[in-house]
Amino acid sequence: MHYQLVLASASPRRRELLSNIGLDFIVIPGNIDEPLLDGMSPSEQVEALALAKARFVAGPFSDGVVLGADTIVVLDGRMLGKPANASEAITMLQFLQGREHVVYTGVALVDVSTGRDATLSESTRVHFAPLDRPTIEWYVSTGEPMDKAGAYGVQGLGSMFIEGINGCYFNVVGLPLRRVALMLKEFGIDPFVDRSAAQRR
């Protein structure tokens, strides 16, 4: 059965990650409020928001599979989403600098025609280098932190501040690709197939 894959995210990093493993998909951002939900663990939080985004985007479709995702940064029990402004980004980076935090990404799939859904979450530990205030202010002035959980991008300028990663690097970028690929296979989209070879046959 042919499935259309829809990425319910405006993140260019997630779009690039899916493209890198050869998937064909369309992008429809899951523009919902992303409040921190009381009484939930970080894993439950990101899975719930990922599923909410996927269900929101799935609404107008009659078939296909929708992929939603959400990422947060956690340190000392404090969950950090995207900064609302430059001042908040500076505060987040001051909090993270010189310490180890955990990045949680939740992924959800919704099969539109059947209503079936599934979620997962992945966690990765990231050790941040010590940063002084001028460096933090310079980084925030570049604009890179403003649309990213924890106010940094591991794949961009923020890579200069990372002293170590324990776990899946791609999870920090925005999608734990190995687990996403296996999850998609369960929903009838097999990233492990050589699609170009299949087309030649």
N, C-alpha and C positions, 0 to 999 in steps of 0.2 A: 504494500500500500504506500502511495506517495504521501509524504507529509510536507507541509510548509512550516518552516521554523521562523518564529517571530521572537526577536530579542526585545524584551520590555525594559529597555534601559537606554538612556541618552549617553552613557559613558563611552567615550571613544576608545578607552583602554579595553573594555569588554568586547566592543565591536572588533578591535584588532586581534584580540586573543582568539575569538571564534573564527575569524578569517584565516588566521595562521594555521588552523587545523583543517582548512579546506571546506568549511561548511558554507552553504548558500542560505541566506536568511534575509529577512527584512527587519528594519528597526522601527519600533513604535514606542517611544518613551512611556514608562509607567509613572506618569506625573501624579503622585499622590503625596499627601502629607506623610512625613516620616517621623512621627513622635516616638520617644523612648517609652516603652510600655511598662507600666508598673508590674512588679512581681514576676518578671521574666528573666531568665538567665540570658547572657549574651547570645548563646546558640539559639535559644528559643526566639529571641528578639529578631535576629537577622532572618531566620526561617519564616517567621510570621510576616515580616515586611516584604520579603521576596515573594511569598505566595500572594500577598495583597496586590502587589504590582502585576504579577502574572495574571491574576483573575481580572483585574481592572482592564488590562489590555485585551484579554480574551473575549470580552463582552460582545463586540461587533462581529466576531468571526463565527463561521459555521463548522470549520474544521481546522486542522493544523495543531501545532504544539507551540506553546508560549513559554519562554524562559525568562524568569524574573530573578533578580539578584540584589543583595543588599550587603554592605560592608560597614563594620564599626571597629573602632580601636578601643581597647580596654586597658586601663592602668589603675591599680589599687581599687578595683571595683567600680571605677568611674567609666561610663561609656561615652566615647567621643564620636560624634557624627561629623557632618560637614560644618565648617565654621560659618556663622552668619555674616561675619564682617572681618576686616583686617585685625581689629583689636582682639577678637575672639581667636583668630588664627595664631596670633602672637602668644596669647595665653596658653593655648593648647601646646604649642611647640616648647614653651618654657617648662611646661609640665612633663613633656616627654623626654627632653634633652638629658643625656647622660644616663638613661635608664632603659630597662627592658619592658616592652608592652606586648600585648597580644592582639593580633588582627583576626577578626571573625568575619567570614563571608558566608552568607546563606544563599542557597540556590533553590529555586522552585520550578517545576515543570507542570504545566496544565495541558492535558489533551482535550481540546475544545469539543470534539464530537462525542466523547464518552463522559467527560467531566472528571476523568481520573486525574489525580494530582500526586506529586511526591515532592518531598523537601529533603535537603541535607545541609549540613554546615561543616566548615573546616576552620581550624585555628592554626595560626603560625606565630611564633615568637620572634620579635624584632628588637635588636639592641641598637638604640640610638646613641650617637656620639654626643659628648658635651658640646653645647653651642652657646656662644655669648650673645648678648642682646643685639649688637649691630648685625651679626650674621643672620639672626632670626628676622630682624626687620628687613634686611635686604631680600631674604628669601620670600617673605610675604609680599614685598613690593613687586616681585616678578609676576604675581597673580596665580602661580601654580597651585598654591595650597587651597584655593577658594572653593573648589568643587570636589574636594577629596576628604574622606573620613580621616580624622586625626590631623588634618591640615598639612599633609605631605604626599608627594608622589614618588614611590620607590623606583619607578621607571624613568623619572626625569631628573631635574636638578636635585631633588631630594635624595637621590642615590648617593650623593656625596656625604650624607649624614648617617648612613647605615653601616654600623660596624660588624653586624652579623645577623643571620637569619637562620632560625631553626624550624624547619618545616617547608611547606610548599611556597616557593617564591611567587608563583602565579596567583595564589590565593591573596597575597598582599596587593598585587596589581588589580585584582577584581574578580577572578574566577579560578577555582581550583580545577584546572583543566582535566587532569586524569579522571577525577571523580565525575566531573560534568560529562565527559565523553562516555563513561560507562552508564551514567544515568540516561543519557540520550539514546543509547543503544537499547535500553529497556523500553523506550517509548517509540521504537521503530525507526530511529534516525541513527545510522551506524557510521560514526566518524572513522572507523578503522578500515572501511572499504575503500579501495582505490577507485574512486568514481570516474576518473578519466579513462582508466582501463575498461571499466564496465561499459562506458559509452562507446568505446571503440568496438566492443564485441556486438 
